Amino acid sequence: MASHGLTYDGCNFFRQRLVLSTLSGKNVKIKNIRSRDDEPGLRDFEASFIRLLDKVTNGSRIEINQTGTVLFYQPGLLYGGPVEHDCNPQRSVGYYLEALLMLAPFMKTPLKATLKGVTNDPTDPTVDLLKSTALPLMKKFGIDGEAFEIKVVKRGMAPGGGGEVVFTCPVRKTIKPVQLTEPGKIKRIRGVAYSVRVSPQMGNRIVESARSVLNQFLPDIYIYTDHMKGTNSGKSPGFGLTLVAETLNGCFLSAEMSSTPQGQGEPVLPEDLGRNCAKLLLEEVYRGGCVDSSNQSLALLLMTLGQQDVSKVLLGPLSPYTIEFLRHIRDFFQIMFKIEVQMPLDDERKGGDKVLMTCVGVGYSNINKTVK
């Protein structure tokens, strides 16, 4: 690779940079990683993320200086295959899985990743959320197959962890362009209330309080309770709720909440958690769009990598993370999106302001899949 690569400052958007670097084949150098901190350099969870990237690629070169404040990454080829990884318990499996979702379709052999660690925590998107929103989104882009799933084998709540998740994904040669401009009305709400190492009654209490809010809007609500016992319940007690609203045109909007990790602040009542999570879902529906706020960057990446044709996606207000992601896409792939703000009229009941994102894909094709 004769590309000179890109240089960035600071520890923010660490995953974005490494993922885009891997896909585009451009070297990336990140300096001043927490250089002013009392404990300078990479955190353990970031080092663990680099190790995971090293496992799914072949021939990546990673150089880190002694204090861990400068990282140089020269990406190799995405290889895939069976991978096992112990994720650092400081962040949940979702932190690692989000990046794997972006890379998985472009592997040489289908990926089967077994990730161990914290499956549900309050900061990162939980595994349940990714399973119910990210996978259907990727199916719209033509990434589909019988072996495309995320399976929660064991649940592990923060801070102890002990969960296990298996993610399998088929490989694709190209990504097809999409036109997701009409989300449509909400037709049903599904959800999972999970609890481990607490009374199984917690799940029912969460479900009841969430329904008390949502039943005012539509009747078709079904929330599963998932109470895992024994070795499948990880090391820490906790509970939480993931809600997903499905629209008539098959778009998914989601919200979730987890209980406060053991020994970290005020404990939360299951009733409050259920009610607040339902309100978060209503907030997400108000923001609207065809992709919810946690998956905006995944959708934009798949649009960028699509065949050389126009893709359009209607999003709710862009999150700060997404805005930074757009800047990175411009750096790595030289793709600029056309951004049109759409203000719905008050009498339409379409919620908040929407953004229509349009781009022409780079025609990215999986270099490992040679033409037979």
C-alpha positions as CSV (number, residue, x, y, z in Angstrom):
1,M,0.0,0.0,0.0
2,A,1.6,3.2,-1.1
3,S,-1.0,5.5,0.5
4,H,0.5,8.1,2.8
5,G,-2.4,7.7,5.2
6,L,-4.2,10.1,7.6
7,T,-3.2,11.7,10.9
8,Y,-5.7,12.4,13.7
9,D,-5.5,13.9,17.2
10,G,-7.0,12.6,20.4
11,C,-8.8,9.5,21.5
12,N,-12.3,10.4,20.3
13,F,-14.0,8.4,17.5
14,F,-11.3,5.7,17.8
15,R,-13.4,2.9,16.4
16,Q,-14.6,5.0,13.4
17,R,-11.1,5.8,12.3
18,L,-9.8,2.2,12.6
19,V,-12.8,0.7,10.9
20,L,-12.7,3.1,8.0
21,S,-9.0,2.7,7.7
22,T,-9.4,-1.1,7.4
23,L,-12.1,-0.8,4.8
24,S,-10.3,1.9,2.7
25,G,-6.8,0.4,3.1
26,K,-5.4,3.8,4.2
27,N,-2.9,3.9,7.0
28,V,-4.0,6.0,10.0
29,K,-1.9,7.6,12.7
30,I,-3.5,8.8,15.9
31,K,-1.4,11.0,18.1
32,N,-1.9,12.7,21.5
33,I,-4.2,9.9,22.9
34,R,-5.0,11.3,26.3
35,S,-1.5,12.8,26.5
36,R,-2.5,15.4,29.2
37,D,-4.2,12.8,31.4
38,D,-2.9,11.5,34.7
39,E,-2.9,8.0,33.1
40,P,-1.9,8.8,29.5
41,G,-2.4,6.5,26.5
42,L,-4.8,3.9,25.3
43,R,-7.3,2.4,27.7
44,D,-7.6,-1.3,28.1
45,F,-10.9,-1.5,26.2
46,E,-9.2,0.3,23.2
47,A,-6.3,-2.1,23.3
48,S,-8.8,-5.0,23.4
49,F,-10.5,-3.5,20.3
50,I,-7.2,-3.3,18.5
51,R,-6.6,-7.0,19.3
52,L,-10.0,-7.9,17.9
53,L,-9.2,-6.0,14.7
54,D,-5.9,-7.9,14.5
55,K,-7.8,-11.2,14.8
56,V,-10.2,-10.6,12.0
57,T,-7.5,-9.2,9.6
58,N,-4.5,-10.7,8.1
59,G,-1.2,-8.7,7.9
60,S,-2.2,-5.6,9.9
61,R,0.6,-3.7,11.3
62,I,0.1,-1.9,14.6
63,E,2.6,0.2,16.3
64,I,2.1,1.9,19.6
65,N,4.7,4.0,21.4
66,Q,5.7,3.3,25.0
67,T,3.3,5.6,26.8
68,G,0.4,4.5,24.4
69,T,-0.2,8.1,23.3
70,V,0.6,7.5,19.6
71,L,-0.9,4.7,17.5
72,F,0.0,3.8,13.9
73,Y,-2.2,1.4,12.1
74,Q,-1.5,-0.1,8.7
75,P,-4.6,-2.2,7.8
76,G,-4.3,-5.7,6.4
77,L,-6.8,-7.8,4.5
78,L,-10.1,-8.7,6.2
79,Y,-9.9,-12.4,6.7
80,G,-12.8,-13.5,9.0
81,G,-13.4,-17.1,9.9
82,P,-14.0,-18.3,13.4
83,V,-12.8,-15.7,16.0
84,E,-13.0,-15.8,19.8
85,H,-12.5,-12.6,21.8
86,D,-12.7,-11.7,25.4
87,C,-14.0,-8.1,25.4
88,N,-12.8,-5.8,28.1
89,P,-15.5,-5.4,30.8
90,Q,-15.1,-1.6,30.9
91,R,-17.3,-1.5,27.7
92,S,-20.0,-3.8,26.6
93,V,-19.9,-6.3,23.8
94,G,-22.0,-3.8,21.8
95,Y,-18.9,-1.5,21.5
96,Y,-17.0,-4.3,19.7
97,L,-20.0,-5.6,17.8
98,E,-20.9,-2.3,16.2
99,A,-17.5,-2.2,14.5
100,L,-17.7,-5.9,13.5
101,L,-21.1,-5.3,11.9
102,M,-19.4,-2.7,9.6
103,L,-16.6,-5.0,8.6
104,A,-18.2,-8.4,8.5
105,P,-19.7,-8.4,5.0
106,F,-16.3,-7.8,3.4
107,M,-14.4,-10.7,4.9
108,K,-12.7,-13.4,2.9
109,T,-14.4,-16.2,4.8
110,P,-17.8,-15.8,6.6
111,L,-17.2,-14.5,10.1
112,K,-18.2,-16.4,13.2
113,A,-17.3,-14.3,16.1
114,T,-17.7,-15.4,19.7
115,L,-17.5,-12.4,22.0
116,K,-17.4,-12.7,25.8
117,G,-17.9,-10.0,28.3
118,V,-20.6,-7.5,29.3
119,T,-23.6,-7.9,27.1
120,N,-25.8,-5.1,28.6
121,D,-24.7,-1.9,30.2
122,P,-26.1,1.6,30.3
123,T,-23.4,3.3,28.1
124,D,-23.1,1.2,24.9
125,P,-25.8,-0.2,22.6
126,T,-26.7,-3.6,24.0
127,V,-26.6,-6.8,22.0
128,D,-30.4,-7.0,22.0
129,L,-30.6,-3.5,20.4
130,L,-28.2,-4.4,17.6
131,K,-29.9,-7.7,17.0
132,S,-33.3,-6.1,16.5
133,T,-32.3,-2.9,14.6
134,A,-28.9,-3.3,12.9
135,L,-29.5,-6.7,11.3
136,P,-32.8,-5.7,9.6
137,L,-31.1,-2.5,8.4
138,M,-28.2,-4.5,6.9
139,K,-30.7,-6.8,5.2
140,K,-32.1,-3.8,3.3
141,F,-28.6,-3.4,1.8
142,G,-28.6,-7.0,0.6
143,I,-26.5,-8.5,3.4
144,D,-28.6,-11.5,4.2
145,G,-28.4,-15.2,4.4
146,E,-29.4,-18.1,6.7
147,A,-26.2,-17.6,8.7
148,F,-26.8,-14.0,9.5
149,E,-27.6,-13.6,13.2
150,I,-26.6,-12.5,16.6
151,K,-27.2,-15.1,19.3
152,V,-27.1,-14.3,23.0
153,V,-25.8,-17.5,24.6
154,K,-25.2,-16.0,28.1
155,R,-26.1,-12.7,29.5
156,G,-23.6,-10.7,31.4
157,M,-24.5,-7.4,33.1
158,A,-22.0,-4.7,34.0
159,P,-19.6,-4.6,35.9
160,G,-18.9,-8.4,36.2
161,G,-19.7,-9.5,32.7
162,G,-19.5,-13.2,32.0
163,G,-21.9,-13.0,29.0
164,E,-21.3,-14.6,25.6
165,V,-22.6,-13.6,22.2
166,V,-22.1,-15.4,18.8
167,F,-22.3,-13.3,15.7
168,T,-22.3,-14.9,12.3
169,C,-22.4,-13.1,9.0
170,P,-22.2,-14.2,5.3
171,V,-19.8,-12.4,2.9
172,R,-20.9,-10.1,0.1
173,K,-19.2,-9.0,-3.0
174,T,-21.0,-5.7,-3.4
175,I,-23.6,-3.7,-1.4
176,K,-26.8,-2.7,-3.2
177,P,-27.9,1.0,-3.2
178,V,-31.1,1.7,-1.2
179,Q,-33.9,4.3,-1.3
180,L,-35.3,4.6,2.2
181,T,-37.3,7.8,2.1
182,E,-40.7,6.8,3.5
183,P,-40.6,5.3,7.0
184,G,-44.4,5.0,7.2
185,K,-46.5,4.8,10.4
186,I,-45.6,2.7,13.4
187,K,-47.5,-0.6,13.2
188,R,-46.2,-2.6,16.2
189,I,-43.9,-2.5,19.1
190,R,-41.8,-5.5,20.3
191,G,-39.4,-5.7,23.1
192,V,-37.4,-7.8,25.5
193,A,-37.3,-7.3,29.2
194,Y,-34.3,-9.2,30.6
195,S,-33.3,-9.9,34.1
196,V,-30.4,-11.9,35.6
197,R,-29.6,-12.8,39.2
198,V,-32.6,-10.9,40.4
199,S,-36.2,-12.0,41.0
200,P,-37.9,-13.2,37.8
201,Q,-40.8,-10.9,38.8
202,M,-38.6,-7.9,37.8
203,G,-39.2,-8.6,34.1
204,N,-43.0,-8.5,34.6
205,R,-42.8,-5.3,36.5
206,I,-40.8,-3.6,33.7
207,V,-43.3,-4.9,31.1
208,E,-46.3,-3.6,33.0
209,S,-45.0,-0.1,33.4
210,A,-43.8,0.1,29.8
211,R,-47.2,-1.0,28.5
212,S,-48.9,1.6,30.7
213,V,-47.3,4.3,28.6
214,L,-47.3,2.7,25.2
215,N,-50.9,1.2,25.3
216,Q,-52.2,4.8,25.0
217,F,-50.9,4.9,21.4
218,L,-51.3,1.5,19.8
219,P,-52.6,-2.0,20.8
220,D,-50.1,-4.2,19.1
221,I,-47.4,-4.4,21.8
222,Y,-45.7,-7.5,22.8
223,I,-42.7,-7.5,25.3
224,Y,-41.0,-10.8,25.9
225,T,-39.5,-11.5,29.3
226,D,-36.1,-13.1,29.3
227,H,-34.9,-14.4,32.6
228,M,-31.6,-16.3,32.3
229,K,-30.6,-18.7,35.2
230,G,-27.5,-20.5,36.3
231,T,-24.3,-20.3,34.3
232,N,-26.1,-18.3,31.6
233,S,-26.7,-15.4,33.8
234,G,-23.2,-14.0,34.0
235,K,-21.6,-12.6,37.1
236,S,-23.6,-9.5,38.1
237,P,-27.2,-8.9,38.9
238,G,-29.2,-6.5,36.8
239,F,-32.2,-6.0,34.5
240,G,-33.2,-3.9,31.5
241,L,-35.5,-3.3,28.6
242,T,-35.1,-3.0,24.9
243,L,-38.1,-1.7,22.8
244,V,-38.3,-1.7,19.1
245,A,-41.0,0.0,17.0
246,E,-41.6,-1.3,13.5
247,T,-43.1,0.8,10.8
248,L,-45.3,-0.2,7.9
249,N,-42.4,0.0,5.5
250,G,-40.2,-2.2,7.7
251,C,-38.1,0.4,9.4
252,F,-37.1,-0.1,13.0
253,L,-36.7,2.5,15.7
254,S,-35.5,1.5,19.1
255,A,-34.8,2.6,22.6
256,E,-33.3,0.8,25.6
257,M,-32.4,1.1,29.3
258,S,-30.3,-0.9,31.7
259,S,-30.3,-0.9,35.4
260,T,-27.4,0.9,37.2
261,P,-24.5,-1.5,37.5
262,Q,-24.0,-3.0,41.0
263,G,-22.2,-0.6,43.3
264,Q,-22.2,2.4,40.9
265,G,-24.7,4.9,42.1
266,E,-28.4,4.9,42.9
267,P,-30.3,1.7,42.2
268,V,-33.2,2.1,39.8
269,L,-36.8,0.7,40.2
270,P,-38.0,-1.6,37.4
271,E,-41.2,0.5,37.2
272,D,-39.3,3.7,36.5
273,L,-37.0,1.9,34.1
274,G,-40.0,0.6,32.1
275,R,-41.7,4.0,32.0
276,N,-38.5,5.9,31.1
277,C,-37.6,3.5,28.4
278,A,-41.1,3.8,26.8
279,K,-40.7,7.6,26.8
280,L,-37.3,7.2,25.2
281,L,-38.9,5.1,22.5
282,L,-41.6,7.8,21.9
283,E,-38.8,10.4,21.7
284,E,-37.1,8.2,19.1
285,V,-40.3,7.9,17.1
286,Y,-40.7,11.7,17.3
287,R,-37.2,12.1,15.8
288,G,-38.3,9.6,13.2
289,G,-36.5,8.8,10.0
290,C,-35.9,5.3,8.5
291,V,-33.0,4.5,10.8
292,D,-32.8,5.2,14.5
293,S,-30.1,7.4,16.0
294,S,-27.9,4.5,17.2
295,N,-27.6,3.1,13.6
296,Q,-27.2,6.3,11.6
297,S,-23.5,5.8,11.0
298,L,-23.9,2.1,10.0
299,A,-26.5,3.2,7.4
300,L,-24.3,6.0,6.0
301,L,-21.3,3.7,5.8
302,L,-23.3,1.1,3.8
303,M,-24.6,3.9,1.5
304,T,-21.0,5.0,0.9
305,L,-19.8,1.5,0.1
306,G,-22.7,0.8,-2.3
307,Q,-22.4,0.3,-6.0
308,Q,-22.0,3.5,-8.1
309,D,-25.5,4.5,-7.9
310,V,-27.6,6.9,-5.9
311,S,-28.7,6.0,-2.3
312,K,-31.1,8.0,-0.3
313,V,-32.0,7.6,3.3
314,L,-34.2,9.8,5.5
315,L,-32.8,10.3,9.0
316,G,-34.0,12.1,12.1
317,P,-31.8,14.8,13.5
318,L,-28.1,13.8,13.1
319,S,-26.3,12.8,16.3
320,P,-22.9,14.5,17.0
321,Y,-21.3,11.0,16.5
322,T,-22.8,10.8,13.0
323,I,-21.7,14.2,12.1
324,E,-18.1,13.3,12.9
325,F,-18.6,10.1,11.0
326,L,-19.5,12.0,7.9
327,R,-16.3,14.0,8.2
328,H,-14.3,10.7,8.4
329,I,-16.1,9.3,5.4
330,R,-15.0,12.4,3.5
331,D,-11.4,11.9,4.6
332,F,-11.2,8.1,3.9
333,F,-13.5,7.7,0.8
334,Q,-13.8,11.3,-0.5
335,I,-17.6,11.0,-0.5
336,M,-19.7,14.0,0.3
337,F,-23.4,13.6,1.1
338,K,-26.0,15.9,-0.1
339,I,-28.0,16.9,3.0
340,E,-31.5,18.3,2.7
341,V,-33.4,19.3,5.8
342,Q,-37.2,18.6,5.6
343,M,-39.5,20.4,8.0
344,P,-42.7,18.5,8.4
345,L,-45.9,20.6,8.6
346,D,-47.6,20.7,12.0
347,D,-50.8,19.1,10.9
348,E,-48.9,16.1,9.3
349,R,-47.9,14.6,12.6
350,K,-44.6,13.5,11.3
351,G,-42.5,14.5,14.4
352,G,-39.3,16.5,14.4
353,D,-37.2,17.9,11.5
354,K,-35.8,15.2,9.2
355,V,-32.7,15.1,7.1
356,L,-32.6,13.5,3.7
357,M,-29.1,12.1,3.0
358,T,-28.1,11.4,-0.6
359,C,-24.9,10.1,-2.0
360,V,-23.4,8.1,-4.8
361,G,-21.6,4.9,-3.6
362,V,-17.9,4.4,-4.3
363,G,-18.6,1.0,-5.9
364,Y,-16.7,-0.8,-3.2
365,S,-16.3,-4.5,-3.9
366,N,-14.9,-7.2,-1.7
367,I,-11.4,-7.7,-2.9
368,N,-11.3,-11.2,-1.5
369,K,-14.2,-12.4,-3.8
370,T,-12.4,-12.9,-7.1
371,V,-14.6,-13.2,-10.2
372,K,-14.9,-16.9,-11.0
